[in-house]
Amino acid sequence: SYFGRVNYDFKGKYLLSATFRADGSSKFSDKNKWGYFPSAALAWRISDESFMGFTRGWLDDMKLRFSYGTAGNNNIPSGQLTQLLEVRNTTWVNNFGSYWASTSTMANPDLKWETTITRNLGLDFTVLGGRLNGSVEVYQNSTKDLLIRFPTPGTGYIDQYRNMGENENKGIEGSLNWIVLDHRNYGLSL
C-alpha cells in the first residue's frame, strides 16, 4: 500500500484535506491487482466571515463541510484466481486412499476491487457559549462491483466469487448536544 495526504488551512477559515491511497492485493490478477482510492474534504468556517458579525453574541462556531472519497474492499478468500486442487480422502478396498480433486468454488481470474464512493455535505454549529452544539449531514454511499459468492449450478462447482451488483445508501443525519451542567468535578449533557 501507498498513502499520501495533504492538508491546507487558510486562517482557520478555509480547510482542505486531500488523500490518495493505492492498495495492491494478491487476491486479484496482475491487471486488477492495484486499486486507487482518492478522497478530498473541504470546509468553510462561515462564522469567521465578516458578514456574520451580527451573530457574535450567540453563534460561537458554524462550519459547512463537503467530502468525497473512495475506498476498496478485497475481502474474499485467497486462491480465487486459478482452480485449486485439494486432497480428498476416501477408503478403497485395497487401502489406496487420497486423491486430488478441484475445490467446490470455481476460479475467476477477472475479479477486481469492490469500490465504495462516499459523499457527505454537513453543517456543524456551536451556540450559546458552547452549551449547545450539533450537526446536520446529508450523505450518499454507492458501492459497485460487489464481491459476491454466486451459486453456479450445473457446472460441477457449488459457487464462484464474482463482481456483480451495486448498492446505494443515502440519508440525512442530525445530532444535538446540550450541556446542562458544566462543573469542574461533574457535568451533565443531553
C-alpha positions in Angstrom: 0.0 0.0 0.0 1.0 3.6 -0.7 -0.6 6.5 1.1 -0.3 10.3 0.7 -2.1 13.2 2.4 -2.1 16.9 2.1 -3.8 19.3 4.5 -4.2 23.1 3.9 -5.6 25.6 6.4 -6.0 29.3 5.5 -6.6 31.3 8.7 -8.7 28.6 10.2 -11.5 29.6 7.8 -10.9 27.6 4.7 -9.8 24.0 5.1 -8.8 21.4 2.6 -7.7 17.8 3.0 -6.7 15.5 0.1 -5.8 11.9 0.4 -4.6 9.3 -2.2 -4.3 5.6 -1.4 -3.0 2.8 -3.7 -3.5 -0.7 -2.5 -2.2 -3.9 -4.1 -3.7 -7.3 -3.5 -2.5 -10.8 -4.5 -6.2 -11.8 -4.5 -6.6 -10.3 -7.9 -4.8 -10.9 -11.2 -2.0 -8.6 -12.4 -4.3 -6.4 -14.5 -6.6 -5.8 -11.4 -4.1 -6.1 -8.6 -3.9 -2.3 -7.8 -6.8 -0.3 -6.6 -6.6 3.6 -6.5 -8.7 5.4 -3.9 -8.6 9.2 -3.8 -10.6 11.4 -1.4 -11.0 15.1 -0.6 -12.7 17.2 2.0 -13.4 20.9 2.0 -14.7 23.0 4.9 -15.6 26.7 5.3 -15.9 28.3 8.7 -18.8 30.6 8.0 -18.9 32.0 11.5 -15.5 33.8 10.9 -16.8 35.8 7.9 -17.3 39.5 8.4 -20.9 39.3 7.1 -21.7 37.1 10.2 -20.8 39.8 12.6 -24.4 40.2 13.8 -24.3 36.7 15.3 -21.2 37.3 17.6 -23.3 37.3 20.7 -24.8 33.8 20.4 -23.1 31.9 17.5 -19.7 30.5 18.6 -18.9 28.5 15.5 -20.5 27.4 12.2 -18.8 25.3 9.6 -20.0 24.0 6.2 -18.2 20.9 5.0 -18.2 18.6 2.0 -16.3 15.4 1.4 -15.9 12.9 -1.4 -13.9 9.7 -1.1 -13.4 6.2 -2.4 -12.5 3.0 -0.5 -11.7 -0.5 -1.7 -12.6 -4.0 -0.5 -10.8 -7.2 -1.2 -12.5 -9.3 1.4 -12.5 -12.7 -0.3 -10.5 -15.8 0.4 -7.2 -16.2 -1.3 -6.8 -18.5 -4.2 -9.8 -17.4 -6.3 -7.8 -16.7 -9.5 -6.9 -20.2 -10.5 -8.5 -23.5 -9.9 -7.1 -25.1 -6.8 -6.9 -28.8 -6.1 -7.4 -30.2 -2.6 -6.7 -33.6 -1.1 -9.9 -35.7 -0.7 -9.8 -38.8 1.4 -11.7 -41.9 0.7 -11.3 -45.6 1.7 -10.8 -48.1 -1.0 -10.8 -51.9 -0.6 -7.1 -52.0 -1.4 -6.3 -49.2 1.1 -5.4 -46.8 -1.7 -6.6 -43.6 -0.2 -6.3 -39.9 -1.0 -6.7 -38.3 -4.4 -6.7 -34.8 -5.8 -9.9 -33.0 -6.7 -10.8 -29.5 -7.6 -12.3 -27.3 -4.9 -16.0 -26.7 -4.9 -15.5 -23.0 -5.8 -14.9 -22.2 -9.5 -11.9 -19.9 -10.2 -12.5 -16.4 -11.6 -9.4 -14.6 -12.9 -11.4 -11.4 -13.7 -12.1 -10.4 -10.1 -11.4 -6.8 -9.2 -11.7 -4.4 -6.3 -15.1 -3.7 -4.8 -15.3 0.1 -4.6 -17.4 2.4 -2.4 -17.8 6.1 -3.2 -18.9 8.3 -0.2 -20.3 11.8 -0.5 -21.1 14.0 2.6 -22.4 17.5 3.0 -22.7 18.8 6.5 -23.2 21.8 8.7 -21.7 21.9 12.2 -22.6 24.6 14.8 -22.0 25.7 18.4 -24.1 28.3 20.1 -24.7 29.9 23.5 -21.1 29.9 24.8 -20.5 26.3 23.7 -23.5 25.0 25.7 -25.4 23.8 22.6 -23.8 22.1 19.6 -24.9 20.0 16.7 -24.7 18.9 13.1 -26.8 18.1 10.2 -25.5 15.9 7.4 -26.7 14.6 4.1 -24.8 11.5 2.8 -24.8 9.2 -0.2 -22.7 6.0 -0.4 -22.5 4.0 -3.6 -20.8 0.6 -3.9 -20.1 -1.0 -7.3 -18.5 -4.3 -8.3 -19.7 -6.1 -5.2 -17.7 -9.2 -4.4 -20.4 -11.8 -4.2 -20.3 -15.6 -3.8 -22.7 -16.6 -6.6 -24.2 -20.1 -7.0 -23.2 -22.0 -10.2 -25.5 -25.0 -10.6 -24.9 -27.3 -13.5 -21.2 -26.6 -13.7 -19.8 -29.2 -11.3 -19.0 -26.4 -8.8 -21.0 -25.1 -6.0 -20.3 -21.4 -6.4 -17.9 -18.7 -7.8 -16.8 -15.3 -6.5 -17.9 -12.6 -8.9 -18.0 -8.8 -9.2 -21.7 -8.1 -9.6 -24.3 -5.7 -8.3 -24.4 -2.3 -6.9 -25.6 -0.9 -3.6 -26.6 2.7 -2.5 -27.3 4.2 0.9 -28.4 7.7 1.4 -30.0 9.8 4.0 -29.9 12.6 6.5 -28.4 12.5 9.9 -28.5 15.0 12.7 -27.2 15.4 16.2 -27.8 17.8 19.0 -25.9 18.1 22.3 -27.0 20.4 25.2 -24.6 20.8 28.1 -26.9 21.3 31.1 -24.2 21.3 33.9 -20.6 22.0 33.3 -18.7 21.9 36.6 -15.1 21.2 37.3 -15.9 17.9 39.1 -19.1 16.8 37.3 -21.3 17.6 34.3 -24.5 16.7 32.6 -25.3 16.8 28.9 -28.2 15.7 26.8 
